[in-house]
Amino acid sequence: MSTHADHFGGDGSGPSAPRPSPVRIWVLAARPKTLPVGLAPVLVGTALAIQQDAFRLGPFIAALLGALFIQVGANLANDYSDARRGADTDDRLGPLRVTAGDLVPPRQVLLATYLTFGVAVLCGAYLIVVAGWIILAIGAASIVAGLLYTGGPRPYGYAGLGELFVFLFFGLVAVTGTHYALTEHFDGTALALAVPVGLMAAAVLVVNNVRDIDTDRRANKNTLAVRLGRTRTRVLYAAMHVAAYVVTAVVGAVDPDLTLWLLVVLVVSPLSVRLSRTVATHTDGPTLNGALAGTGQLELFFCVLLSAGILLS
């Protein structure tokens, strides 16, 4: 699963750079540095299924590919919609976007969006066959959320709800949906483990929106950062990191099927501290782009370690 695109940029060059090759342009549009955010929750849901002796290779591959293609589709949809709404302007601090940068005609970006979601639907169709019709609801909700992040008549990314939807779809839905696809039952442990995953994913969007706070305000894109202001949003970013570690520790301590091996995630806590300091003290685009990429990497590292802790329990 996945939604939300804007949040995880970090590829590409500035508006004054030479025109990239066609392949590079589509790589820019896909935003490959966002893909770990789609991958991470699948790893956690899969690790829990393995720990419960319920792993199945076919559904795992389909869930992984579906999540990645939904992520790319959401990125393309966001690129198209933000350009139409005037949010991606020349003075934005983030990487160049292909629609606003006149690298790809809008109709081609829209077509690529539908084709990408089409591949995700094929993955979902296989999962429906092997795991039941509940997967249809999960997949459909994920695709709709990706499209409506900055698209549609009332995009929720423009109303300060982006972080909430990232938490829901990159955390709760992605982890529990993956686990369900592999086991065919819902599990309270999967839901509990999804909370720190969702917090880490939402933190990626927070740093993106801190970076873009000034240009978003001018474009009437009322993200949570615009609503809270820079100082409180920086505090929120650090608090999400802290909460992710705390919730993980509590789950390891109280869940009878897991152990404090989950605390292996603390290995990456120094990276959380370093990123929080960077976000708290910088406003320039290059530094915050680095923090954005670093936050995406942190979530992947966190989820790999969380998965390891699950398997060691």
BELGI-V169219 format. One record per residue. RES is the residue in one small letter. SS is DSSP state (hx for helix, st for strand, lp for the rest). PHI is phi as a letter, one per 30 degrees, with the letter a starting at -180 (* if undefined). NEAR is the number of other ideal C-beta (glycine too) atoms within 12 Angstrom. Layout:
# BELGI-V169219
RES | SS | PHI | NEAR
RES | SS | PHI | NEAR
This chain:
# BELGI-V169219
m | lp | * | 56
s | lp | l | 57
t | lp | b | 55
h | lp | i | 55
a | lp | c | 54
d | hx | e | 54
h | hx | e | 50
f | hx | c | 52
g | lp | e | 44
g | lp | k | 37
d | lp | c | 30
g | lp | j | 34
s | lp | b | 23
g | lp | d | 21
p | lp | d | 23
s | lp | d | 9
a | lp | d | 15
p | lp | d | 12
r | lp | d | 18
p | lp | d | 22
s | lp | d | 11
p | hx | e | 14
v | hx | d | 10
r | hx | d | 21
i | hx | e | 29
w | hx | d | 26
v | hx | d | 25
l | hx | e | 37
a | hx | d | 44
a | hx | d | 35
r | lp | h | 43
p | hx | d | 26
k | hx | d | 35
t | hx | d | 49
l | hx | d | 32
p | hx | e | 35
v | hx | d | 52
g | hx | d | 51
l | hx | d | 41
a | hx | e | 49
p | hx | d | 54
v | hx | d | 46
l | hx | d | 38
v | hx | d | 54
g | hx | d | 48
t | hx | d | 41
a | hx | e | 37
l | hx | d | 45
a | hx | d | 37
i | hx | d | 25
q | hx | d | 32
q | lp | c | 24
d | lp | h | 12
a | lp | b | 25
f | lp | d | 23
r | lp | b | 25
l | hx | d | 16
g | hx | e | 18
p | hx | d | 34
f | hx | d | 31
i | hx | d | 22
a | hx | d | 34
a | hx | d | 49
l | hx | d | 34
l | hx | d | 31
g | hx | d | 46
a | hx | d | 49
l | hx | d | 33
f | hx | d | 37
i | hx | d | 52
q | hx | d | 50
v | hx | d | 43
g | hx | d | 47
a | hx | d | 51
n | hx | d | 50
l | hx | d | 43
a | hx | d | 44
n | hx | d | 51
d | hx | e | 48
y | hx | d | 39
s | hx | d | 37
d | hx | d | 41
a | hx | d | 33
r | hx | d | 23
r | hx | d | 27
g | lp | i | 22
a | lp | d | 37
d | lp | c | 38
t | lp | c | 23
d | lp | d | 17
d | lp | c | 18
r | lp | d | 35
l | lp | d | 33
g | lp | d | 48
p | lp | d | 40
l | lp | d | 37
r | lp | c | 42
v | lp | d | 40
t | lp | d | 35
a | lp | d | 34
g | lp | d | 31
d | lp | h | 18
l | lp | d | 31
v | lp | b | 31
p | lp | e | 17
p | hx | e | 26
r | hx | d | 13
q | hx | d | 22
v | hx | d | 39
l | hx | d | 27
l | hx | d | 19
a | hx | d | 29
t | hx | d | 38
y | hx | d | 22
l | hx | d | 20
t | hx | d | 37
f | hx | d | 34
g | hx | d | 20
v | hx | d | 26
a | hx | d | 40
v | hx | d | 26
l | hx | d | 20
c | hx | d | 38
g | hx | d | 37
a | hx | d | 20
y | hx | d | 26
l | hx | d | 38
i | hx | d | 26
v | hx | d | 17
v | hx | c | 25
a | hx | b | 35
g | lp | j | 19
w | lp | d | 17
i | hx | d | 24
i | hx | d | 35
l | hx | d | 22
a | hx | d | 20
i | hx | d | 39
g | hx | d | 42
a | hx | d | 25
a | hx | d | 26
s | hx | d | 44
i | hx | d | 38
v | hx | d | 25
a | hx | d | 41
g | hx | d | 51
l | hx | d | 36
l | hx | d | 29
y | lp | e | 49
t | lp | b | 44
g | lp | c | 35
g | lp | i | 20
p | lp | d | 12
r | lp | b | 14
p | lp | d | 35
y | hx | d | 33
g | hx | d | 44
y | hx | c | 32
a | lp | b | 24
g | lp | i | 24
l | lp | c | 28
g | hx | e | 44
e | hx | d | 42
l | hx | d | 27
f | hx | d | 41
v | hx | d | 52
f | hx | e | 37
l | hx | d | 34
f | hx | d | 46
f | hx | d | 57
g | hx | c | 50
l | hx | d | 39
v | hx | d | 46
a | hx | d | 53
v | hx | d | 52
t | hx | d | 39
g | hx | d | 49
t | hx | d | 55
h | hx | d | 48
y | hx | d | 38
a | hx | d | 48
l | hx | d | 40
t | hx | c | 31
e | lp | i | 22
h | lp | a | 19
f | lp | d | 25
d | lp | b | 27
g | hx | d | 21
t | hx | d | 31
a | hx | d | 39
l | hx | d | 28
a | hx | d | 33
l | hx | d | 48
a | hx | d | 43
v | hx | d | 35
p | hx | d | 48
v | hx | d | 58
g | hx | d | 43
l | hx | d | 45
m | hx | d | 54
a | hx | d | 54
a | hx | d | 43
a | hx | d | 48
v | hx | d | 54
l | hx | d | 50
v | hx | e | 48
v | hx | d | 53
n | hx | e | 50
n | hx | d | 49
v | hx | d | 48
r | hx | e | 42
d | lp | c | 42
i | hx | e | 34
d | hx | d | 25
t | hx | d | 29
d | hx | d | 38
r | hx | d | 21
r | hx | d | 16
a | lp | c | 28
n | lp | h | 15
k | lp | c | 36
n | lp | d | 25
t | lp | d | 45
l | hx | d | 38
a | hx | d | 38
v | hx | d | 28
r | hx | d | 22
l | hx | d | 23
g | lp | j | 18
r | hx | d | 30
t | hx | d | 17
r | hx | d | 19
t | hx | d | 36
r | hx | d | 32
v | hx | d | 20
l | hx | e | 32
y | hx | e | 44
a | hx | d | 32
a | hx | d | 24
m | hx | d | 40
h | hx | d | 42
v | hx | e | 23
a | hx | d | 25
a | hx | d | 43
y | hx | d | 35
v | hx | d | 23
v | hx | d | 32
t | hx | d | 42
a | hx | d | 28
v | hx | d | 20
v | hx | d | 37
g | hx | d | 30
a | hx | d | 18
v | hx | c | 17
d | lp | d | 27
p | lp | d | 12
d | lp | c | 21
l | lp | b | 34
t | lp | b | 21
l | hx | d | 20
w | hx | e | 27
l | hx | d | 41
l | hx | d | 27
v | hx | e | 28
v | hx | d | 41
l | hx | d | 27
v | hx | e | 21
v | hx | c | 31
s | hx | d | 26
p | hx | d | 17
l | hx | d | 28
s | hx | d | 37
v | hx | d | 20
r | hx | d | 21
l | hx | d | 39
s | hx | d | 31
r | hx | d | 19
t | hx | d | 30
v | hx | d | 42
a | hx | d | 27
t | hx | b | 18
h | lp | b | 23
t | lp | b | 23
d | lp | d | 17
g | hx | e | 28
p | hx | e | 19
t | hx | d | 22
l | hx | d | 39
n | hx | d | 33
g | hx | d | 26
a | hx | d | 41
l | hx | d | 42
a | hx | d | 35
g | hx | d | 34
t | hx | d | 50
g | hx | d | 42
q | hx | d | 30
l | hx | e | 43
e | hx | d | 51
l | hx | d | 35
f | hx | d | 29
f | hx | e | 46
c | hx | d | 46
v | hx | d | 29
l | hx | d | 34
l | hx | d | 49
s | hx | d | 38
a | hx | d | 24
g | hx | d | 33
i | hx | d | 40
l | hx | d | 25
l | hx | d | 19
s | lp | d | 27
